[in-house]
Amino acid sequence: MRKATVSRSSPRRRSKKKRPWLLLFRVVAWLICAGVFWCGYLLWLINGFDTNKPLVPSDAGIVLGAALWNDVPSPALKERLDLAWQLYKAGTVDKLILTGGLDGNGSKKTEAEGMRDYLITKGISADKLLLENKATSTYENLEFSKKIAEHQGLSTLIVITHDYHAARSTEIAKKLDFVQFQVAGTKSKVLNPVYNESREVLAFTKWKLDSLLLSLGFHSSDSKL
């Protein structure tokens, strides 16, 4: 009878030893599911932004900076600038705020200065271009540009960027208490959509955390993502 008792209790002890691994597996599985859901939610926000809505004429457009190559706007930045030029030529905006500081890749000009030079070659007068030369992130782009707009008495604004960047830019503008603003996003023909959307998911996740910290009274600067 003793042998029978031992043989029955042995499997129970083995099953108990396996339970911590089972719990760990379940935690990891739930984390993976949560991560997939979160990424799907952000991709829905990114790709669901309507960039086809007609734009109401406004006082100024804010062109969000991107990289310069040898002090000349990169192909991606040129796409934003070409959209800004089209809006200016159509009379949708009267002035353009160009925002972006030194991007740390060896450029001698700020992103704003490189954008100004490009738009002048497109025929826009320099007095229609307002430069913001310090920003190193989307949050700073909009924060510093808002101050310029207020100083110049520009109350209606259009944020000009790429379509994949439009949803996050909208959330940041709302967080900064932009009152009358729209967002214009251009589709890119030169950027890799998979890479940029993946990168934007990371940047959007960081912004959600930064937004929470800001709501709690902590100022966390946006990354360069």
Backbone as a ProteinNet text record, in pm:
[ID]
protein_1_A
[PRIMARY]
MRKATVSRSSPRRRSKKKRPWLLLFRVVAWLICAGVFWCGYLLWLINGFDTNKPLVPSDAGIVLGAALWNDVPSPALKERLDLAWQLYKAGTVDKLILTGGLDGNGSKKTEAEGMRDYLITKGISADKLLLENKATSTYENLEFSKKIAEHQGLSTLIVITHDYHAARSTEIAKKLDFVQFQVAGTKSKVLNPVYNESREVLAFTKWKLDSLLLSLGFHSSDSKL
[TERTIARY]
82	0	85.2	198.7	287.4	339.6	374	424.8	319.4	196.8	88.7	70.7	82.2	68.3	178.5	300.4	414.2	397.5	353.2	339.8	233.3	127.5	24	66.4	145.8	184.5	295.8	372.4	486	444.1	342.1	298.4	250.2	188.1	141.1	256.2	365.4	481.1	543.3	546	602	516.4	384.6	296.7	312.6	335.9	355.1	482.2	585.9	711	696	602.9	583.8	502.3	428.6	337.1	404.4	520.3	584.7	617.3	659.7	687.8	559.8	453	324.4	276.7	294.6	256.5	339.7	470.2	557.7	516.5	482.8	438.4	312.5	219	94.4	118.9	208.6	240.8	302.4	398.1	462.5	361.3	271.7	169.3	77.9	36.9	-48.7	24.7	153.3	231.6	243.9	263.9	273.2	140.6	31.6	-101.5	-127.3	-88.6	-107.3	-23.1	100.3	187.4	131.8	80	21.4	-101	-184.3	-302.8	-262.7	-161.8	-117.8	-63.1	20.8	75.9	-34.3	-132.1	-244.3	-325.6	-345.2	-419.4	-347.3	-214.8	-139.4	-134.4	-121	-121.8	-257.8	-363.8	-497.8	-504.7	-448	-445.5	-362.1	-245.3	-152.9	-213.7	-267.8	-319.7	-463.1	-529.8	-668.7	-685.8	-574.6	-586.1	-626.8	-729.7	-783.5	-705.9	-620.4	-542.7	-609.4	-728	-796.9	-901	-918.2	-1015.8	-971.7	-1063.7	-1026.9	-979	-877.9	-818.5	-881	-908.8	-962.1	-843.9	-852.8	-744	-707.3	-577	-528.7	-418.2	-385.4	-283.1	-145	-112.9	22.8	24.8	127.4	154.5	280.6	283.1	401.7	461.6	579.4	645	737	706.1	786.2	915.2	1026.1	1156.9	1188.9	1287.3	1344.9	1489.6	1557.8	1702.3	1742.6	1857.7	1927.4	2039.4	2064.9	2179.1	2275.1	2390.7	2488.4	2423.8	2349.7	2283	2171.3	2128.2	2017.2	1907.2	1780.5	1672.6	1680.7	1664.1	1661.4	1539.7	1537.4	1420	1288.3	1290.3	1167.9	1125.9	1221.4	1189.4	1140.2	1194.7	1148.2	1000.3	955.8	813.9	726.6	766.8	691.3	696	812.7	828.1	749.7	744.3	666.9	517.9	470.7	331.2	309.1	403.9	392.8	390.2	473.9	479.4	345.5	286.7	157	48	49.5	-50.9	-31.8	91.6	119.3	74.2	108.7	72.9	-78.6	-148.2	-294.2	-363.1	-287	-345.2	-406	-377.2	-432	-363.1	-235.4	-162	-93.5	-78.7	-13.7	134.1	169.2	308.7	341.3	471.8	516.9	614.9	590.6	684	765.7	895.9	985	1056.4	1039.6	1087.4	1182.2	1299	1397.6	1535.9	1604.4	1739.4	1845.5	1966.4	2074.7	2044.1	2055.6	2014.8	2128.2	2247.9	2356.1	2424.6	2400.9	2466.1	2579.5	2625.5	2734	2689.2	2559.5	2509.6	2549.3	2583.6	2617.3	2494.1	2392.3	2267.2	2166.7	2077.9	1966	1868.2	1781.7	1680	1593.9	1562.5	1480.4	1552	1682.7	1758.5	1765.3	1784.9	1786.1	1652.2	1543.4	1409.7	1385.9	1430.3	1413.3	1482.2	1606.3	1681.7	1612.5	1558	1489.5	1363.8	1285.9	1161.2	1185.7	1293.9	1327.5	1357.4	1426.7	1453.7	1324.5	1218.8	1089.1	1005.5	1059.1	991.5	914.9	928.3	860.8	950.7	893.2	969.6	1013.2	1135.3	1191.4	1106.6	1036.9	956.6	830.4	801.6	688.3	731	860.2	913.6	964.5	908.2	947.5	1024.4	1143.2	1230.1	1229.5	1223.3	1239.4	1358.9	1470.3	1598.6	1646	1559.8	1606.6	1548.8	1435.2	1364.2	1442.2	1437.4	1501.7	1402.9	1275.4	1174	1040	946	812.5	747.2	761.5	703	759.7	891.3	953.2	918.9	911	868.1	739.1	643	511.4	509.8	578.7	583.4	646.1	760.5	830.9	761.2	703.5	632.2	506.4	442.4	323.9	358.8	473.9	517.1	541.1	601.7	624	490.2	398	266.1	194.4	199.7	133.8	199.3	331.9	403.5	369.4	346.8	316.3	167.2	85.2	-58.9	-122.4	-64.1	-116.7	-201.5	-330.2	-419.3	-468	-473.6	-515.9	-395.8	-375.6	-251.2	-278.5	-188.3	-190.3	-55.2	-55	67.9	95.2	214.7	248.6	355.4	323.3	413.7	382.5	426.1	389.4	264.6	196.2	71.1	93.1	203.9	227.2	254.1	290.2	326.4	210.1	102.6	-6.6	-83.2	-110.3	-190.6	-117.8	10.8	86.6	100.5	123.1	134.5	4.6	-107.6	-237.3	-250.9	-214.2	-224.2	-132.5	-13	80.8	28.3	-24.9	-79.6	-194.7	-279	-389.3	-334.4	-229.8	-170.4	-111.8	-63.8	-6.1	-111	-237.7	-349.3	-355.3	-319.1	-347.7	-499.8	-548.6	-693.2	-747.5	-705.9	-755.1	-642.7	-644.1	-537.8	-590.4	-520.7	-546.6	-412.8	-417.7	-295.1	-302.8	-201.4	-191.5	-77.3	-106	-3.9	14.4	138.3	166.6	214.2	175.7	225.2	366.2	449.7	588.7	611.4	691.1	734.2	878.8	944.4	1087	1116.6	1022.3	1044.6	991	1055.4	1009.9	891.9	772.7	654.3	662.1	717.7	726.6	819.5	935.2	1031.7	973.3	912.6	863.8	743.5	655.7	541.9	586.9	685.7	739.6	805.8	880.9	947.5	844.5	737.7	633.7	557.7	542.1	479	560.8	693.6	780.1	769.9	773.5	764.9	629.3	523	388.8	376.5	435.4	433.8	504.5	619.6	691.7	610.7	542.5	461.5	348.4	285.7	179	231.9	352.4	413.8	447.4	504.1	536.7	410.8	302.6	177.5	125.2	138.5	96.1	178.9	310.6	398.3	365.3	336.2	298.9	170.1	76.2	-50.3	-28.4	76	108	199	234.4	316	464	503.7	644.4	665.6	772.9	803.1	908.3	866.6	959.4	973.2	1092.4	1112.8	1095.4	1034.5	1012.4	1144.5	1157.1	1278.3	1278.9	1387.8	1397.4	1324.1	1256.2	1181.1	1066.9
-120.7	0	125.3	117.3	234.2	264.1	156.4	176.5	240.7	197.9	256	402.7	440.5	582.3	665.8	614	688	705.6	602.3	610.7	711.4	727.3	823.2	967.6	993.1	1129.3	1183.9	1097.5	1142	1228.9	1191.8	1278.9	1414.7	1419.9	1547.8	1641.6	1587.6	1673.2	1723.7	1638	1681.1	1791.1	1779.2	1881.2	2015.7	2012.9	2137.9	2208.6	2129.6	2189.2	2258.1	2211.3	2268.4	2397.1	2422.1	2535.1	2671.9	2699	2829.9	2855.3	2751.4	2767.8	2794.6	2728.8	2751.7	2894.6	2944.1	3082.4	3180.5	3154.7	3241.4	3240.9	3122	3111.7	3194.4	3186.7	3261.2	3412.1	3456.9	3600	3648.6	3570.8	3607.9	3611.6	3512.5	3507.8	3629.6	3667.6	3785.6	3912.7	3921.8	4040	4049.3	3935.5	3935.9	3978.8	3925.2	3963.1	4112.5	4163.8	4306.6	4391.4	4346.2	4420	4422.7	4307.8	4301.6	4393	4389.6	4476	4623.3	4660.4	4799.9	4847.1	4764	4801.4	4815.1	4724.6	4733.1	4860.2	4896.6	5019.5	5142.2	5149	5264.3	5267.9	5152.3	5149.4	5193.9	5160.9	5207.9	5359.6	5418.3	5564.2	5626.4	5567.9	5623.4	5619.3	5504	5487	5535.5	5559.3	5603.5	5753.5	5826.6	5972.9	6016.4	6097.8	6142.4	6265.1	6242.6	6353.8	6411.3	6363.7	6411.3	6518.4	6554.7	6658.4	6792.5	6868.9	7001.3	7092.2	7172.4	7260.5	7399.8	7454.9	7590.9	7688.6	7794.4	7892.2	7942.4	7950.4	7984.3	8088.9	8143.1	8248.2	8195.8	8075.7	8024.5	7873.2	7817.9	7675.1	7654.2	7546.7	7509.5	7385.9	7399.6	7286.9	7218.7	7094.8	7022	6973.5	6997.8	6969.5	6821.7	6793.9	6660.4	6682.2	6575.7	6582.7	6666.1	6731.3	6792.9	6698.9	6695.3	6621.9	6723.7	6738.5	6839	6977.5	7012.1	7142.2	7164.4	7058.1	7064.4	6970.4	7010.8	6922.3	6783.2	6682.2	6544.3	6525	6418.6	6394.1	6391.9	6336.2	6332	6471.8	6552.1	6688.9	6771.1	6746.2	6817.2	6789.3	6668.6	6637.4	6725.2	6746.7	6835.8	6979.1	7019.8	7156.7	7179.2	7078.9	7092.5	7105.3	7033.7	7050.1	7190.6	7239.4	7375.4	7477.5	7457.9	7548.7	7548.1	7429.8	7419.6	7493.6	7478.6	7547.1	7698.2	7741.5	7885.3	7939.3	7869.3	7914.6	7916.7	7825.4	7819.7	7922.4	7992.4	8091.7	8032.2	7905.9	7840.8	7891.9	7927.9	7990.5	8116.1	8212.8	8338	8338.6	8268.3	8259.9	8116.6	8088.5	7955.9	7967.5	7891.6	7881.6	7755.3	7770.9	7658.4	7622.6	7500.6	7466.6	7347.3	7367.7	7260.1	7315.9	7260.8	7305.5	7223	7222.4	7141.3	6994.5	6911.6	6772.5	6679.6	6733.6	6652.9	6561.3	6579.4	6494.4	6567.6	6676.1	6752.6	6872.2	6894.9	7010.5	7140.1	7239	7370.3	7459.5	7426.6	7502.1	7428	7503.2	7439.2	7387	7297.2	7247.5	7361.6	7456.5	7571.6	7653.7	7673.9	7751.7	7678.4	7547.4	7469.7	7473.1	7468.8	7476.3	7613.3	7718.4	7854	7867.3	7822.9	7836.1	7761.5	7645.3	7566.8	7638.1	7692	7758	7889.9	7956.2	8079.4	8046.3	7933.2	7893.5	7856.2	7824.6	7792	7917.1	8033.8	8158.9	8222.8	8170.1	8232.3	8339.7	8456.2	8568	8537.5	8582	8553.4	8612.1	8722.3	8783.4	8703.6	8603.2	8514.3	8390.4	8380.6	8262.6	8299.2	8237.1	8261.3	8140.1	8163.6	8052.7	8025.2	7897.3	7848.8	7753.7	7793.3	7726.4	7639.1	7609.1	7537.1	7396.9	7370	7244.6	7122.1	7016.9	6890.3	6773.3	6802.6	6697.9	6754.2	6664.5	6708.4	6796.5	6756.9	6836	6977.6	6989	7121.8	7196.9	7126.3	7190.9	7269.6	7203.1	7265.1	7363.5	7331.6	7421.8	7555.7	7552.9	7676.8	7751.2	7677.5	7742	7813.3	7755.7	7819.9	7957.1	7968.1	8096.9	8198.8	8154.9	8245.3	8291	8198	8232.7	8333.7	8313	8405.7	8543.5	8545.2	8673.1	8748.4	8675	8736.7	8760.7	8721.2	8738.7	8644.1	8524.5	8424.3	8325.9	8328.7	8251	8120.5	8111.4	7987.5	7924.8	7795.6	7730.9	7596.5	7559.6	7427.2	7361.1	7248.7	7173.4	7088.2	7101.2	7034.2	6928	6803.5	6693	6578.6	6456	6337.5	6273.3	6194.5	6133.4	6041.1	5964	5871.2	5944.6	6070.6	6152.1	6240	6241.2	6336.6	6310.5	6184.3	6153.9	6196	6163.7	6202.6	6354.2	6419.1	6564.6	6629.2	6571.7	6623	6612.6	6497.9	6480.1	6577.2	6597.4	6689	6831.5	6872	7007.1	7029.6	6929.5	6941.9	6953.1	6877.4	6882	7019.2	7085.8	7219.3	7329.5	7291.4	7386.4	7470.5	7410.4	7476.2	7486.1	7601.2	7621	7597.9	7678.3	7666.6	7612.9	7482.5	7424.9	7306.4	7278.8	7163.4	7093.7	6971.9	6899.2	6850.6	6884	6839.1	6739	6621.2	6517.6	6473.3	6469.9	6424.6	6280.3	6203.7	6067	6070.2	5980.5	5980.5	5880.9	5924.1	5836.5	5791	5842	5812.1	5734.3	5733.3	5665.6	5523	5434.3	5296.3	5291.6	5255.4	5262.7	5169	5048.7	4953.8	5008.3	5057.6	5111.5	5231.6	5323.7	5447.5	5425	5332.3	5304.1	5232.5	5144	5076.4	5177.5	5267.2	5371.4	5463.1	5491.8	5579.5	5513.4	5381.6	5310.4	5329.4	5320	5341.6	5486.7	5580.4	5721.9	5754.8	5695.6	5719.7	5663.1	5545.3	5484.8	5575.9	5628.8	5719.9	5846.2	5895.9	6015.4	5989.3	5872.5	5840.2	5844.2	5792.2	5796.3	5939.9	6016.7	6156.7	6236.6	6209.1	6280.1	6252.6	6127.2	6092	6166.1	6172.5	6243.3	6392.3	6449.7	6591	6616.4	6523.9	6537.7	6531	6458.6	6446.1	6557.7	6649.7	6763.9	6749.7	6643	6624	6661.6	6735.1	6774.6	6680.4	6590.9	6496.2	6532.9	6570.1	6616.1	6500.4	6530.2	6430.6	6388.9	6264.5	6218.4	6265.4	6234.4	6272.2	6174.7	6077.4	5983.8	6054.5
0	0	0	65	65.4	-75.5	-147.1	-283.4	-373.4	-356.2	-438	-408.7	-281.4	-244.1	-304.9	-302.9	-359	-508.7	-576	-722.3	-763.1	-681.4	-716.6	-688.6	-586.3	-551.4	-638.3	-700.9	-781.9	-899.9	-978.9	-1089.9	-1041.8	-924.8	-872.5	-845	-789.8	-762	-891.5	-993.8	-1122.3	-1185.7	-1174.1	-1233	-1164.3	-1031.2	-959.7	-1003.6	-1036.8	-1080	-1215.6	-1295.9	-1429.2	-1427	-1321.8	-1319.3	-1334.9	-1272.7	-1294.6	-1441.1	-1513.3	-1655.7	-1734.4	-1692.8	-1758.6	-1736.2	-1615.1	-1584	-1666.1	-1675.8	-1755.7	-1902	-1953	-2092	-2115.4	-2021.3	-2035.5	-2031.7	-1943.6	-1935.3	-2065.4	-2117.5	-2243.8	-2357.6	-2360.1	-2465.6	-2459.3	-2337.5	-2322.2	-2363	-2331	-2369.8	-2521.2	-2586	-2732	-2793.4	-2739.3	-2789.8	-2771.2	-2652.8	-2626.4	-2720.9	-2747.8	-2839.7	-2980.8	-3024.8	-3159.5	-3167.7	-3065.1	-3062.5	-3065.1	-2984.9	-2977.6	-3112.4	-3174.7	-3305.1	-3408.8	-3403.2	-3496.3	-3476.1	-3349.9	-3318.9	-3373.6	-3352.2	-3400.9	-3553.2	-3616.3	-3763.2	-3817	-3743	-3782	-3774	-3668.7	-3657	-3768.4	-3793.5	-3892.8	-4032.9	-4069.8	-4206	-4222.2	-4108.9	-4116.7	-4124.5	-4118.4	-4123.7	-4264.4	-4272.2	-4401.3	-4450.4	-4549.8	-4607	-4731.9	-4763.5	-4884	-4855.3	-4729.3	-4696.7	-4756.4	-4812.4	-4865.1	-4753	-4782.7	-4682.8	-4690.9	-4576.4	-4568.5	-4573.7	-4654.5	-4658.6	-4519.2	-4492.9	-4359.3	-4365.9	-4248.9	-4243.5	-4281	-4235.6	-4260.3	-4256	-4318.9	-4309.7	-4228.1	-4150.2	-4073.5	-4138.9	-4197.9	-4264.5	-4163.5	-4128.3	-4031.3	-4096.7	-4028.1	-4085.2	-4097.2	-4181.4	-4198.8	-4241.9	-4274.4	-4295.1	-4417.3	-4403	-4515.7	-4560.1	-4689.4	-4742.5	-4802.7	-4739	-4784.6	-4793.3	-4688.1	-4674.8	-4776.2	-4841.9	-4937	-4886.8	-4896.7	-4850.4	-4912.4	-4828.5	-4876.8	-4966.8	-5047.2	-5133.1	-5054.7	-4933.5	-4853.1	-4809.3	-4766.4	-4724.9	-4843.5	-4961.4	-5080.8	-5106.6	-5073.9	-5094.1	-5005.7	-4881.3	-4792.7	-4844.6	-4890.1	-4939.4	-5068.2	-5153	-5276.7	-5245.6	-5143.2	-5101.1	-5046.5	-4967	-4913.6	-5026.9	-5126.1	-5242	-5316.3	-5332.3	-5400.4	-5322.6	-5190.3	-5108.5	-5114.4	-5117.1	-5126	-5261.9	-5367.5	-5501.5	-5522.5	-5456.2	-5468.8	-5380.8	-5297.4	-5208.6	-5082.9	-5056.8	-4937.3	-4811.5	-4824.1	-4712.5	-4764.5	-4674.9	-4712.8	-4676.3	-4569.6	-4526.7	-4487.9	-4476.8	-4437.5	-4321.1	-4216.2	-4104.5	-4127.4	-4141.2	-4168.4	-4038.8	-3991.8	-3859.9	-3860.4	-3798.5	-3786.3	-3760.5	-3661.2	-3628.2	-3698	-3643.4	-3697.8	-3670.9	-3774.2	-3756.8	-3716.8	-3694.7	-3641.3	-3741.3	-3870	-3969.8	-4042.3	-3983.7	-4044	-4124.8	-4133.1	-4208	-4139.2	-4217.3	-4163.6	-4152	-4227	-4222.6	-4134.6	-4074	-4005.2	-4110.9	-4068.8	-4161.6	-4214.3	-4127.9	-4169.2	-4276.4	-4260.2	-4359.7	-4492.5	-4486.8	-4610.3	-4681.1	-4603.3	-4662	-4724.8	-4654.7	-4708	-4842.9	-4851.5	-4976.2	-5090.2	-5060.6	-5163.1	-5211.5	-5119.5	-5158.8	-5231.9	-5198	-5271.2	-5417.5	-5441.1	-5579.9	-5653.6	-5577.9	-5638.2	-5663.7	-5621	-5651.1	-5537.2	-5414.7	-5300.9	-5241	-5218.2	-5162.4	-5019.5	-4984.5	-4852.2	-4740.1	-4767	-4660.6	-4627.4	-4708.5	-4680.8	-4601.5	-4570.7	-4504.4	-4365.5	-4263.9	-4125.7	-4075.9	-4018.8	-3981.6	-3832	-3798.6	-3661.3	-3665	-3601.3	-3620.5	-3504	-3408.4	-3289.4	-3272.3	-3326.3	-3299.1	-3346.2	-3265.3	-3300.2	-3292.6	-3280.2	-3270.7	-3316.7	-3341	-3383.1	-3277.3	-3152.1	-3043.9	-3044.8	-3056.2	-3058.2	-3185.5	-3299	-3423.9	-3403	-3342.9	-3325.4	-3209.6	-3102.3	-2987.2	-3023.9	-3088.8	-3123.6	-3237.3	-3330.9	-3442.4	-3393.6	-3293.9	-3237.5	-3180.6	-3115.5	-3059.3	-3169.5	-3279.2	-3392.8	-3449.9	-3464.7	-3519.6	-3430.8	-3301.6	-3209.2	-3214.9	-3224	-3231	-3359.4	-3467	-3596.8	-3617.2	-3522	-3535.9	-3635.6	-3650.5	-3743.4	-3663	-3683.5	-3596.6	-3658.1	-3791.5	-3857.2	-3926.3	-3901.6	-3944.5	-4010.8	-4101.5	-4162.9	-4138	-4070.8	-4047.5	-4170.8	-4226.5	-4352.7	-4325.8	-4360.8	-4333.4	-4429.6	-4395.9	-4473.5	-4414	-4494.6	-4447.9	-4328	-4327.5	-4216.8	-4085	-4093.6	-3977.4	-3931.8	-4008.5	-3985.9	-3856.9	-3824.8	-3705.7	-3578.3	-3569	-3449.1	-3441.3	-3553.7	-3555.5	-3506.7	-3544.6	-3500.4	-3349.2	-3293.8	-3148.6	-3073.4	-3125.3	-3058.9	-3065.4	-3180.5	-3194.9	-3096.2	-3079.8	-2983.3	-2841	-2811.7	-2678.6	-2649.5	-2754.2	-2740.8	-2751.2	-2753.7	-2755.2	-2882.1	-2996	-3123.4	-3135.5	-3171.5	-3175.8	-3316	-3410.3	-3547.5	-3635.4	-3657.3	-3739	-3818.4	-3927	-4011.3	-4035.6	-4082.9	-4114.9	-4258.8	-4336.2	-4474.6	-4484	-4534.7	-4545.9	-4689.7	-4734.5	-4870	-4868.6	-4968.7	-4981.4	-5039.2	-4992.7	-5037.1	-5150.2	-5246.5	-5354.9	-5336.2	-5232.7	-5215.4	-5086.6	-4992.3	-4865.1	-4869.2	-4793.4	-4781.2	-4685.1	-4732.5	-4644.9	-4524.9	-4541.8	-4430.5	-4322.4	-4364.3	-4268	-4195.2	-4269.8	-4208.6	-4118.3	-4156.1	-4069	-3942.1	-3955.1	-3836.4	-3743.3	-3801.5	-3722.8	-3657.1	-3730.5	-3677.3	-3562.4	-3567.3	-3456.3	-3328.8	-3340.4	-3224.3	-3175.7	-3270.4	-3233.7	-3171.5	-3224.2	-3171.9	-3030.2	-3008.8	-2875.6	-2776	-2814.7	-2726.5	-2700.8	-2804.9	-2785.4	-2685.7	-2693	-2599	-2455.5	-2434.1	-2301.2	-2261.3	-2355.2	-2328.5	-2295.5	-2369.6	-2346.6	-2206.3	-2163	-2027.8	-1923.5	-1945.6	-1852.1	-1847.9	-1964.5	-1969.7	-1892.2	-1903.6	-1830.4	-1679.9	-1639.6	-1497.8	-1447.7	-1537.8	-1497.6	-1524	-1593.2	-1626.6	-1772.2	-1799.3	-1937	-1991	-2079.1	-2141.9	-2287.2	-2329.8	-2467.5	-2563.3	-2676	-2780.6	-2841.4	-2881.6	-2946.9	-3091.6	-3161.9	-3301.4	-3393.3	-3337.2	-3419.3	-3491.8
[MASK]
+++++++++++++++++++++++++++++++++++++++++++++++++++++++++++++++++++++++++++++++++++++++++++++++++++++++++++++++++++++++++++++++++++++++++++++++++++++++++++++++++++++++++++++++++++++++++++++++++++++++++++++++++++++++++++++++++

